[in-house]
Amino acid sequence: MKGKKHSEEFKQMIIELAASGKPPSQIMREYGLSSSVYYKWINSTKSVTVDEQKFTAKEVKAMKREIARLKEENEILKKAMTIFAGR
């Protein structure tokens, strides 16, 4: 059985409750959330500061995917260069 799909507004409300200092156990119990879902949402809002810029975990994950895609693209172009240089 697949889990419930929660709206972004609901997720944001839970994150705000957590930021206000309400205990996680109380939030999870009141709103019927598993601990894995609760902490996934909370951790996704944590930020990392690099050179005075803040990035959320979601943004960092997207950047890592983009870097991997660009590395793969570079490897393909390098192989194409060696093929065409050999002619």
GUGU-803538 format. One record per residue (C-alpha): residue in one letter; x, y, z. Coordinates in nm, 2 decimals. Layout:
% GUGU-803538
  resn      c1      c2      c3
     A       X       Y       Z
...
***
This chain:
% GUGU-803538
  resn      c1      c2      c3
     M    0.00    0.00    0.00
     K    0.13    0.34   -0.10
     G    0.15    0.62    0.15
     K   -0.07    0.94    0.15
     K    0.03    1.23   -0.06
     H    0.04    1.55    0.15
     S    0.01    1.90    0.01
     E    0.29    2.14    0.01
     E    0.09    2.36    0.25
     F    0.05    2.08    0.49
     K    0.43    2.01    0.48
     Q    0.50    2.37    0.53
     M    0.27    2.39    0.83
     I    0.45    2.09    0.99
     I    0.79    2.25    0.93
     E    0.67    2.57    1.09
     L    0.53    2.39    1.39
     A    0.87    2.22    1.43
     A    1.05    2.56    1.40
     S    0.82    2.70    1.67
     G    0.95    2.45    1.92
     K    0.67    2.20    1.94
     P    0.80    1.85    2.02
     P    0.84    1.62    1.73
     S    0.66    1.33    1.90
     Q    0.35    1.55    1.96
     I    0.35    1.68    1.60
     M    0.38    1.32    1.46
     R    0.10    1.19    1.69
     E   -0.14    1.48    1.63
     Y   -0.10    1.47    1.25
     G   -0.05    1.09    1.20
     L    0.30    1.12    1.06
     S    0.57    0.85    1.07
     S    0.90    0.96    1.20
     S    1.07    0.90    0.87
     V    0.83    1.13    0.69
     Y    0.86    1.40    0.96
     Y    1.24    1.40    0.96
     K    1.26    1.39    0.58
     W    1.05    1.71    0.56
     I    1.25    1.88    0.84
     N    1.59    1.78    0.70
     S    1.49    1.91    0.35
     T    1.46    2.26    0.49
     K    1.80    2.26    0.66
     S    2.04    2.48    0.47
     V    2.41    2.48    0.40
     T    2.60    2.81    0.38
     V    2.88    2.84    0.12
     D    3.05    3.17    0.05
     E    2.77    3.35    0.22
     Q    2.50    3.18    0.01
     K    2.25    2.95    0.16
     F    2.13    2.63   -0.01
     T    1.87    2.39    0.10
     A    1.92    2.01    0.09
     K    1.68    2.00   -0.20
     E    1.89    2.25   -0.39
     V    2.21    2.07   -0.31
     K    2.06    1.74   -0.44
     A    1.96    1.91   -0.76
     M    2.31    2.06   -0.81
     K    2.46    1.72   -0.76
     R    2.24    1.57   -1.02
     E    2.33    1.85   -1.26
     I    2.70    1.80   -1.19
     A    2.67    1.42   -1.27
     R    2.48    1.50   -1.59
     L    2.75    1.75   -1.70
     K    3.03    1.50   -1.62
     E    2.86    1.24   -1.83
     E    2.81    1.48   -2.11
     N    3.18    1.58   -2.09
     E    3.29    1.22   -2.11
     I    3.07    1.17   -2.42
     L    3.22    1.48   -2.59
     K    3.58    1.37   -2.50
     K    3.52    1.03   -2.67
     A    3.37    1.20   -2.97
     M    3.67    1.42   -2.99
     T    3.91    1.13   -2.99
     I    3.71    0.95   -3.26
     F    3.70    1.26   -3.49
     A    4.06    1.35   -3.42
     G    4.17    1.00   -3.54
     R    4.03    1.05   -3.88
***
